[in-house]
């Protein structure tokens, strides 16, 4: 092919071919008139993932902001745990109850306080085995300060519970009614009704003007404590400020646990079950309650308040911490309610 094309040089055919392959002058003119653009490259171009086929682009992650726990009704912020913290249901390192924390915890196993909760400053003075019971009831607003606390410690801004002091009969009755009604707040049929001022006093030494008349009279009218109303004509006085004895603690508390007739009891039955060496010293009125308490197994009031013992010492005075331990649970053979259970129930606004 080169030979024929060469032979066409300087001929009419060669000139024709040269014109056909020459560049179009109009195109050259247009090309020279267009300005040349230089692309601008960003120093830090944004990330643009390459998507091919069904590939999912990799997202660009930005630093996460710090998260602050919020309390939203069902969850509460959890404070850091310290080895120096005395752990009860909810407490401070000095043993006092933090009512602010208690009121913020609503459920999910967290403790909730009540408006009547009192921050006692001396709960760590209670026997270690009883501190949990006292702490839970304090948060429920059941317990009241020691009678000497308000005056002696008013300047120090501390409220004393005095867990190892002897409890009076009036204080125990007040706590018993309050604890029962607080634990059974959702079951009105199990609540103990307070008496009114219109009732005829069951005891000669508890007149209508007595500050604890409604509770003491209420227990008498419910038949939970011996009185002329139960046919006990010899019990005409209550002795509200006398020390509470162990046998009285059981005699008044167990009927609120069983909610049924107490079993027939005998001295031999007490010895065979509890094995108390001093069973003969128990008041016959209290024997049935003592025997029924044994039938409550590990939830027995005597076991919870006094631990394992072969001596009941029925006439011995009860301490405030021991009384609180007995009132921590109401029920019989597994069917009941504890203060810890009540703390998990959100308080009504």
C-alpha positions as CSV (number, residue, x, y, z in Angstrom):
1,X,0.0,0.0,0.0
2,X,2.9,2.4,0.5
3,X,4.1,2.1,-3.0
4,X,0.8,3.2,-4.7
5,X,0.3,6.1,-2.2
6,X,3.9,7.3,-2.9
7,X,3.3,7.2,-6.5
8,X,0.3,9.5,-6.1
9,X,2.5,12.3,-4.8
10,X,2.3,15.6,-6.8
11,X,-0.8,14.3,-8.6
12,X,-4.4,15.4,-8.4
13,X,-5.3,12.2,-6.5
14,X,-2.6,12.9,-3.9
15,X,-3.8,16.5,-3.4
16,X,-7.4,15.1,-2.9
17,X,-6.3,12.6,-0.3
18,X,-4.2,15.2,1.6
19,X,-7.3,17.5,1.9
20,X,-9.5,14.7,3.2
21,X,-7.0,13.9,6.1
22,X,-6.3,17.5,7.0
23,X,-7.7,19.0,10.3
24,X,-10.9,21.0,10.1
25,X,-9.9,24.7,10.6
26,X,-13.3,25.4,12.3
27,X,-12.6,22.8,14.9
28,X,-9.2,24.2,15.7
29,X,-10.7,27.6,16.0
30,X,-13.4,26.4,18.5
31,X,-10.8,24.5,20.6
32,X,-8.6,27.5,20.9
33,X,-11.5,29.7,22.1
34,X,-12.4,27.4,25.1
35,X,-10.7,28.3,28.4
36,X,-8.6,25.7,30.2
37,X,-10.0,24.8,33.7
38,X,-7.7,23.6,36.4
39,X,-9.5,21.4,38.9
40,X,-9.3,22.6,42.5
41,X,-8.3,19.8,45.0
42,X,-9.5,20.2,48.6
43,X,-6.8,19.7,51.2
44,X,-9.1,17.3,53.2
45,X,-11.7,16.0,50.9
46,X,-14.8,14.5,52.6
47,X,-15.0,10.7,52.7
48,X,-17.0,9.3,49.8
49,X,-17.4,5.6,50.0
50,X,-17.3,3.7,46.8
51,X,-20.4,1.7,46.2
52,X,-20.1,-1.3,43.8
53,X,-23.0,-3.6,43.1
54,X,-24.8,-4.5,46.4
55,X,-21.9,-3.4,48.6
56,X,-23.0,-1.4,51.7
57,X,-21.0,1.8,52.3
58,X,-18.9,2.0,55.4
59,X,-20.4,4.8,57.6
60,X,-18.3,7.6,58.9
61,X,-18.1,7.5,62.7
62,X,-17.8,10.7,64.7
63,X,-16.6,10.8,68.4
64,X,-19.5,10.0,70.8
65,X,-20.4,12.7,73.4
66,X,-20.1,11.8,77.1
67,X,-23.3,10.3,78.5
68,X,-24.8,11.4,81.8
69,X,-27.2,8.9,83.4
70,X,-30.7,10.3,83.8
71,X,-33.5,9.2,86.2
72,X,-36.6,8.5,84.2
73,X,-39.1,6.9,86.4
74,X,-37.9,3.3,86.1
75,X,-34.2,3.7,86.1
76,X,-32.0,5.7,88.5
77,X,-28.4,6.7,88.4
78,X,-26.2,4.4,90.4
79,X,-23.6,6.0,92.6
80,X,-20.1,4.5,92.7
81,X,-19.6,1.9,95.3
82,X,-17.1,2.5,98.1
83,X,-15.7,-0.1,100.4
84,X,-16.3,2.3,103.3
85,X,-20.1,2.4,102.6
86,X,-22.3,0.5,105.0
87,X,-24.7,-1.3,102.7
88,X,-28.2,-1.8,103.9
89,X,-31.3,-1.3,101.8
90,X,-30.0,2.2,101.2
91,X,-27.7,3.9,103.6
92,X,-24.8,6.3,104.2
93,X,-21.4,5.3,105.5
94,X,-22.4,6.4,109.0
95,X,-25.4,4.1,109.0
96,X,-28.0,6.8,108.4
97,X,-30.7,6.3,105.8
98,X,-30.4,8.5,102.7
99,X,-34.0,9.4,102.1
100,X,-33.2,11.3,98.9
101,X,-31.6,8.3,97.3
102,X,-34.4,6.1,98.6
103,X,-37.1,8.3,97.1
104,X,-35.4,8.3,93.7
105,X,-35.2,4.5,93.4
106,X,-38.5,3.2,92.1
107,X,-38.3,-0.4,91.0
108,X,-36.2,-2.9,89.3
109,X,-35.1,-4.3,92.7
110,X,-34.1,-0.8,93.9
111,X,-35.3,0.4,97.2
112,X,-37.9,3.2,97.4
113,X,-38.4,5.4,100.4
114,X,-41.5,7.1,101.8
115,X,-42.3,10.6,103.0
116,X,-42.2,9.4,106.6
117,X,-38.7,7.9,106.3
118,X,-36.3,9.2,109.0
119,X,-32.5,9.4,108.7
120,X,-31.3,7.8,111.9
121,X,-27.6,8.5,112.7
122,X,-26.8,5.5,114.9
123,X,-28.1,2.4,113.0
124,X,-24.6,0.9,112.9
125,X,-24.8,0.5,116.7
126,X,-27.4,-2.2,116.2
127,X,-26.2,-5.8,116.1
128,X,-24.9,-6.5,112.5
129,X,-27.5,-9.3,112.0
130,X,-30.3,-6.9,112.7
131,X,-29.1,-3.8,110.8
132,X,-30.8,-4.8,107.5
133,X,-34.2,-5.2,109.2
134,X,-34.0,-1.8,111.0
135,X,-32.8,-0.1,107.8
136,X,-35.6,-1.4,105.7
137,X,-38.3,-0.4,108.2
138,X,-36.8,3.0,108.7
139,X,-37.1,3.7,105.0
140,X,-40.7,2.7,105.1
141,X,-41.4,5.3,107.7
142,X,-42.5,2.7,110.3
143,X,-40.0,3.4,113.0
144,X,-40.0,6.4,115.4
145,X,-37.0,8.1,117.1
146,X,-36.1,7.2,120.7
147,X,-37.9,9.4,123.2
148,X,-34.7,11.1,124.3
149,X,-33.6,11.9,120.7
150,X,-35.6,15.0,119.9
151,X,-34.4,17.0,122.9
152,X,-30.8,15.8,123.5
153,X,-29.8,15.9,119.9
154,X,-31.8,18.8,118.6
155,X,-28.7,21.1,118.5
156,X,-26.6,18.4,116.8
157,X,-29.2,17.9,114.1
158,X,-29.1,14.2,114.6
159,X,-31.9,11.7,115.1
160,X,-31.2,8.7,117.3
161,X,-32.9,5.4,117.0
162,X,-31.0,3.8,120.0
163,X,-31.3,0.3,118.7
164,X,-30.0,-1.4,121.9
165,X,-32.4,0.5,124.2
166,X,-35.4,-1.3,125.6
167,X,-38.7,-0.7,123.7
168,X,-41.9,0.1,125.5
169,X,-45.1,-1.6,125.0
170,X,-46.7,1.5,123.5
171,X,-43.9,1.9,120.9
172,X,-44.1,-1.7,119.9
173,X,-47.9,-1.5,119.3
174,X,-47.4,1.7,117.3
175,X,-44.8,0.0,115.1
176,X,-46.8,-3.2,114.8
177,X,-49.8,-1.5,113.4
178,X,-47.8,0.8,111.2
179,X,-45.6,-2.1,109.8
180,X,-48.6,-4.3,109.1
181,X,-50.6,-1.6,107.3
182,X,-47.5,-0.4,105.3
183,X,-46.6,-3.9,104.2
184,X,-50.2,-4.7,103.2
185,X,-50.9,-1.2,101.7
186,X,-52.3,-2.9,98.6
187,X,-54.5,-5.3,100.6
188,X,-56.9,-3.4,102.7
189,X,-58.5,-6.6,104.0
190,X,-55.3,-7.4,105.9
191,X,-54.9,-4.0,107.4
192,X,-55.5,-3.3,111.1
193,X,-58.1,-0.6,111.6
194,X,-57.2,2.2,114.0
195,X,-59.9,3.0,116.6
196,X,-61.7,6.2,116.9
197,X,-62.2,8.6,119.8
198,X,-65.8,7.4,120.0
199,X,-64.7,3.9,121.2
200,X,-65.0,2.9,124.8
201,X,-61.5,2.4,126.1
202,X,-60.5,-1.2,126.6
203,X,-57.9,-0.4,129.2
204,X,-58.2,1.8,132.2
205,X,-54.7,3.3,131.7
206,X,-55.1,4.2,128.0
207,X,-57.8,6.9,127.8
208,X,-58.9,8.5,124.6
209,X,-56.5,11.4,125.1
210,X,-53.5,9.0,125.0
211,X,-51.4,9.7,121.8
212,X,-51.4,5.9,121.0
213,X,-55.0,5.3,121.9
214,X,-56.1,4.6,118.3
215,X,-53.4,1.9,117.8
216,X,-53.7,0.2,121.2
217,X,-57.5,0.3,121.1
218,X,-57.4,-0.9,117.5
219,X,-55.4,-4.0,118.4
220,X,-57.7,-4.7,121.3
221,X,-60.8,-4.4,119.2
222,X,-59.2,-6.7,116.6
223,X,-58.6,-9.3,119.3
224,X,-54.8,-9.3,118.7
225,X,-53.9,-8.5,122.3
226,X,-55.6,-9.8,125.5
227,X,-58.2,-7.4,127.0
228,X,-61.6,-7.5,128.5
229,X,-62.9,-7.5,124.9
230,X,-61.3,-11.0,124.4
231,X,-62.9,-12.3,127.6
232,X,-59.8,-11.7,129.7
233,X,-61.4,-9.9,132.6
234,X,-58.2,-9.8,134.6
235,X,-56.3,-7.7,132.0
236,X,-57.8,-4.3,132.7
237,X,-54.6,-2.3,132.3
238,X,-52.2,-2.2,129.4
239,X,-49.1,-0.5,131.1
240,X,-48.1,1.3,127.9
241,X,-44.8,2.6,129.2
242,X,-43.6,-0.7,130.7
243,X,-40.8,-2.6,128.8
244,X,-41.9,-5.1,126.2
245,X,-41.1,-8.7,127.0
246,X,-40.2,-11.5,124.6
247,X,-43.3,-13.5,125.3
248,X,-45.5,-10.4,124.8
249,X,-43.7,-9.7,121.5
250,X,-44.7,-13.2,120.2
251,X,-48.2,-13.1,121.8
252,X,-49.1,-9.9,119.9
253,X,-47.3,-10.5,116.6
254,X,-48.0,-14.2,115.7
255,X,-51.8,-13.7,115.3
256,X,-51.0,-11.1,112.7
257,X,-48.9,-13.7,110.9
258,X,-51.1,-16.7,110.9
259,X,-54.5,-15.0,110.5
260,X,-56.1,-18.1,111.9
261,X,-56.8,-19.9,115.2
262,X,-53.6,-20.7,117.1
263,X,-52.8,-24.4,117.7
264,X,-53.3,-26.0,121.1
265,X,-50.0,-25.9,123.0
266,X,-48.5,-27.7,126.0
267,X,-45.3,-27.5,127.8
268,X,-44.1,-30.7,126.3
269,X,-44.9,-29.5,122.8
270,X,-42.8,-26.4,123.3
271,X,-39.9,-28.5,124.6
272,X,-40.1,-30.9,121.7
273,X,-40.2,-28.2,119.1
274,X,-38.1,-25.3,120.3
275,X,-36.2,-27.2,122.9
276,X,-36.3,-24.3,125.3
277,X,-34.8,-25.2,128.6
278,X,-36.9,-22.5,130.3
279,X,-40.2,-23.4,128.6
280,X,-41.9,-23.7,132.0
281,X,-41.4,-19.9,132.6
282,X,-43.6,-19.0,129.5
283,X,-46.9,-17.5,130.3
284,X,-49.7,-20.0,129.4
285,X,-51.3,-17.3,127.3
286,X,-48.2,-17.0,125.1
287,X,-47.6,-20.8,124.6
288,X,-49.9,-21.1,121.7
289,X,-48.2,-18.2,119.9
290,X,-44.8,-19.6,120.6
291,X,-45.7,-23.0,119.2
292,X,-47.3,-21.4,116.1
293,X,-44.2,-19.3,115.6
294,X,-42.1,-22.5,115.4
295,X,-44.4,-23.7,112.5
296,X,-43.2,-20.7,110.5
297,X,-39.8,-22.3,109.9
298,X,-36.9,-19.9,109.2
299,X,-39.4,-17.0,109.0
300,X,-40.2,-17.4,112.7
301,X,-40.1,-14.2,114.7
302,X,-38.0,-15.7,117.4
303,X,-35.3,-16.9,115.0
304,X,-35.2,-13.6,113.2
305,X,-35.1,-11.4,116.3
306,X,-33.0,-13.6,118.7
307,X,-31.2,-16.1,116.4
308,X,-30.6,-19.7,117.6
309,X,-31.1,-20.1,121.3
310,X,-32.1,-22.8,123.7
311,X,-33.3,-20.2,126.2
312,X,-36.3,-18.1,125.4
313,X,-36.0,-15.9,128.6
314,X,-39.7,-15.0,128.1
315,X,-39.6,-12.2,130.7
316,X,-36.5,-10.5,129.3
317,X,-37.0,-7.0,127.9
318,X,-36.8,-6.6,124.1
319,X,-34.6,-4.0,122.4
320,X,-35.7,-1.7,119.8
321,X,-33.6,-3.4,117.1
322,X,-35.0,-6.8,118.1
323,X,-38.6,-5.5,117.9
324,X,-37.9,-4.1,114.4
325,X,-36.5,-7.5,113.3
326,X,-39.7,-9.2,114.4
327,X,-41.8,-6.7,112.5
328,X,-39.8,-6.9,109.3
329,X,-42.0,-9.8,108.0
330,X,-45.7,-10.6,108.3
331,X,-47.0,-13.9,107.0
332,X,-47.2,-17.7,107.6
333,X,-45.4,-20.6,106.0
334,X,-44.2,-18.6,102.9
335,X,-47.4,-16.6,102.3
336,X,-46.5,-13.1,103.5
337,X,-44.8,-9.8,102.9
338,X,-41.5,-8.4,104.0
339,X,-40.3,-4.9,104.4
340,X,-37.8,-5.5,101.6
341,X,-40.7,-6.5,99.3
342,X,-42.6,-3.3,100.2
343,X,-39.6,-1.2,99.4
344,X,-39.6,-2.5,95.8
345,X,-43.2,-1.3,95.2
346,X,-43.1,2.3,93.8
347,X,-44.7,4.8,96.1
348,X,-47.8,6.6,94.8
349,X,-47.2,10.3,93.9
